[in-house]
């Protein structure tokens, strides 16, 4: 009989308590409301950057920027309250997306934002927010203490307690493998003395049979250091996942199950043939896209049905969110990146033939 107690682990307070509810649905609901939208990304630590020396300085400057761009006073006030409110101790950044009619989304991440901004525009800027969620790898963190293992999680919905497991390594491995399966964990980190970690690591890997990545670490000096180690492994996993995604996109494009480049990606979303959108950092130019009310009303030139001018990647992300298709925000990995920083995966080569015909008409 395995004994699992629900003693709250002291390790839990060191791990970022991120929101794990899929953000795509919440953003799609927000996009169904009329714009414009306020979008703000700021660093919340005390570090000096181009936006100011303190959180208060940065927040004030962001709100001033929104007001200058035409945001109503009530929207600026709501954003200000969110920016100057209490932030989690682990947070390095905050984002606020607010609509004109009161809808608002506030989230934090454990890393600084890729770029700070405050903008009032017809379409919200949500690429960094989507990338945060994309990096939130469901992870179990295991700390060994003799015959006891303390377990807590990162980005696992419903796993809000620490668990204490007592048993021998082989039996403990069965419990951990079961927990990982129940949590849909992609990563398991085991920390402790080498003589404790090695046998359990081997047993867990055997139990998991490659279902998720399992890594071992020497016992750190304190819980805060273990949390940093865990987040570093999450970053490694995300980088490997980005490399896999971009290689897969390159292969699928070569066999005509994907397209890359600006006009090709626009037509794929416009025609409803895209099943996923990939956006890389090289897409962030000043090129514009014109959009209409419906998700398929997007164009590289303005027209009666596409009156709203927005930045190209923001408009494409909006179209994908409203269509309910997957969005990958994959910052370029070395030389591997889609042409123009944009790509879309499609169902079949028949879809590619249809897109070719539509592109030839545009040309």
C-alpha positions, 0 to 999 in steps of 0.5 A: 500500500502506497502512502501519499499525504497531502502535507503542503510542501514548502517548495510550492511557494517558490514555483510560479503559480501560473494560470493554466486555463487556455488563453486562446478561448479567453482572447477569442471572446475578447476579440468578439467585442468592438475595439480598440484595445489597450495592450501593455507589457511591462517589467515589474521588478525594480530594474531600470529600463527605457520605461523608467526606474521603478514599476510606478514610473513604468506604469505612469509612462505606459498610461500616458502613452495610452492617453496620448494615443486616444484611450478613454480615461476609464480604460486608462484608469483600469489599466493603471489599477492593474499595473500598480496592483499587487504582483506575484513575488516570482513575476518578472513581467505583467501584461494587461489587455483591455477592451473599450467596453470593460473586458480585461485580461491580466497575466504575469510571467517569470521572465521579462517581456521580449519588448515593453510596449503600451498601445491603443489599437484596433487589434490587441497585441497578444503574441507575447501572451501566447508565447508565455502560455506556449512555454508553460510546460506541465512539470513535476518537481521531486525533491528527495529526502531519504525515503521521502519524496516531496512533489509539487508542480508547475503549470499543471491544472488542479495540482495545487498541493504538495505531495509527500510520498514514502517508499522504496525507489522502485515503488516510488517510481510507480507512484511518480509515473502515475502522477506524471500520467495523471498530470499529463506532465511533459517534464519530471525533475528529480533533485537530491543526493546523487546516491538517492537520485540515480536509482530513482531516476533509472526506475522512473525512466523505465516506468515512463518508457519515454512518455515524458522527459525525466532529468536528475539534479544534485541537491540545491542549497535551498528551495529558491535555487531548486525553483530556478533549476526547474524553470531552467529545465522548462526553458530547455524543453521549450527551446527543444520544442521550438526547434522541433516545431520549426523543423516540422514546419520546414518538412511539411512545407517541402511536401506541400502540407504547409506554406510560408511567406507573407502572401501565402500565409495571408491567403491560407487564413483568408481561405480557411485552409490553415490548420495552424499559424506560425509567427516568428520574431522576424515577422515584426515589421511595419507591414500592414494588414487590413481586416474586417469584422469576420475572421476571413476578412483579411487583405494586404490591400484595403477594401470595403470589407476590410476597413481596419488597418492593423500591423500584419502579425497582429491581424493574422493572430486575430484571424487565427484566434477567431477561427479557433486554429492553433497559433505557434509563437516561435522565435527564430532558432538559429537559421531555422525560421519561416520566410518573412517569419510567417507560415501556416500548416494546411491539411493536404497537397490539394489545399496547396493547389487551391492556395496556388490558384488564389495566389496566381489571381493575386499576382 
